[in-house]
Amino acid sequence: VATVSEDQLAQCASEPIRIPGAIQPHGWLAAVEWSDGRLTAFSDNWAALLDAPPGVLAAYVQDTLGPVVDGLHALVDGEGPVSCGTLTLRGRRLHVSGHRLSALAYFELEADSEDAGTRAPIYSLARHLVPAMQRTGSVDELCRVVVAEMKRLTGFGRCLAYRFDAQGHGAVLAEALDRGYDSYAGHHFPGSDIPPQARELYRINHIRLIGDATYTPVPVRFVDGREGSALDMSQAALRSVSPVHLEYMRNMGTLASMSVSIIVGGRLWGLVSCHDHAPRHLSWQTRMACEHLGQLLSLQIEAKEENEQVTEQLRLRQLTLAIVAHLADSDATLQRLMEEPGPLLRLGRAAGAAVILNDTCWSVGETPDRDTLIQLGQWLGNRIDQDWHSDRLPTEAPALADGLRATAGILAISISKLHRHYIVWFRPEIVQTIVWAGDPRKESSTGEDRRLHPRRSFSSWKEQVRGRSMPWTASEVHAVLELRQALIGIVLRRAEEMAEVAM
Ligand code: BLA
């Protein structure tokens, strides 16, 4: 897919999202020195909250924060926000959360509201949900359970889970939605929707809520007059988000959103993303429950993936043993591999396989035609050391395209350093239809103001991808390399035996 230009991507990647110099207007932020609790920076909207006479606002803020600042030293650097209780200010009960980031402690106040999540404490989540999650048979099913729960907890109109592929594009695996919401199930979202610095931040900070995509940011200022953009808000829940992203949300018809990171093996694996047509705020407790749910999901995905990998490795190891045993029982010439091709084909989940020894070849199943196999041996000669694979052979080797028949994927190992001796697996072409949420080629545009704008349409757009096979997985490549080692051992030993007989 042709995507946005390098220039535009660089522009997105340079949005200063950790230091926006402002917060969302549904709360109040103050930062104090970690060492002595002295007020350092605060958001403009404290003025209206405290109704302070001009000139003494900073002193009022400092005073108001007194009780929570006393507990300052319980905050651990870089660990993210924890609850610091509530403050009642002019009759309003406000929840306070606090966190420390290097020399500063941050306090964030928000209305202490009741919502569905407040009534669903974490232990009840754990009691009912964890067993339900464990009963699921696949990652997709697991995600379905979690998005349904997340929707119930938050009341958002649509919740979906999506996973990033190697290129950073997202595919929607599970979805729960109300009437009136478009379905994105099975849709793909281009990687450029979420620039790299945002992904890096979401790996560290696992939840964000945007209560109203039409909000006016509230500036944050330092007491000493420095610009608010010097304040690192990486961990602040109230952090004002990128205007480009707010425009994206409005284009999508989403006025409120929340996303929770799915972290597997330390990497951002995907997101649970919730949307609503109307502005929506969630209590601190509900957000914590959602973050916790995201953690449970991450751990379960990690466990499921590890399990799948162990099972797959065992399966491949057994196939390798069967192949090697058969060859060792024979005269150990490589073409014997074609006599009992079952395990060999299953090892590569392949439709066909071939043994190519210089200018001769033996094949089984669906493969390119004979002449093409011989040419393929010559073509590989310049490229292969131990192994070579591709899921798009027609594009990689256009000269061979005519004789490939339905083949699009190839995995090859080389058995000799001196000769062109190869074992090759083939996979057929699979014509894939990728449904994008909006045509990714038009995903963004530069407006008259010369600013980059996100795309406007999210309606389904189908892309047909031809000339590709199922990709080869790392475990499959690893397995054929193990087979290669074993075969080289057998072939060498056989050659030595033959030499002894001859003497
Ligand atoms: C951020 N883009 C995001 C976020 C999401 C998406 C989920 C994280 C913010 C959040 O939690 O809401 C994209 N939103 C999606 C996707 C779905 C969704 C894929 O609901 C699918 C269902 N965005 C653009 C372009 C730019 C861009 C062209 O389309 C570049 C200028 C930027 N997106 C952009 C930026 C952020 C972002 C800068 C970070 C926002 C922030 O955290 O401040």
Residues whose N, C-alpha, C, O or C-beta is under 5 A from the ligand:
A	BS01	BLA	C12 E15 I17 F189 S192 D193 I194 P195 A198 R208 S240 V241 S242 V244 H245 Y248 S257 M258 S259 S273 S444 L452 H453 P454 R455
